[in-house]
Amino acid sequence: MRRTHGFSGCVLDWIQSYLVERTQFVRFNGHTSEVTSVTCGVPQGSVLGPVLFVMRTVDVIKLVEEVGFSVHAC
């Protein structure tokens, strides 16, 4: 994100803090699972999820084009 989109400093720290040290658990029929660390992805239903996906996709498309493949993305 720093190279492609120019994010640095506080903005980059804020985005990173949104994505790291997250946990999840499941509650069903009054039972709760253990808390588990989430090591990848973005929170489901989040406002930033689609934006972060598009930002990451731009990087992947550039990488694929650099090695000579043609990409079709809408």
Secondary structure, DSSP 4 states (H G I P E B T S, - for coil): -HHHH---HHHHHHHHHHHSSEEE--EETTEEPPPEEE-SS--TT-SHHHHHHHHHHHHHHHHHHHTT------
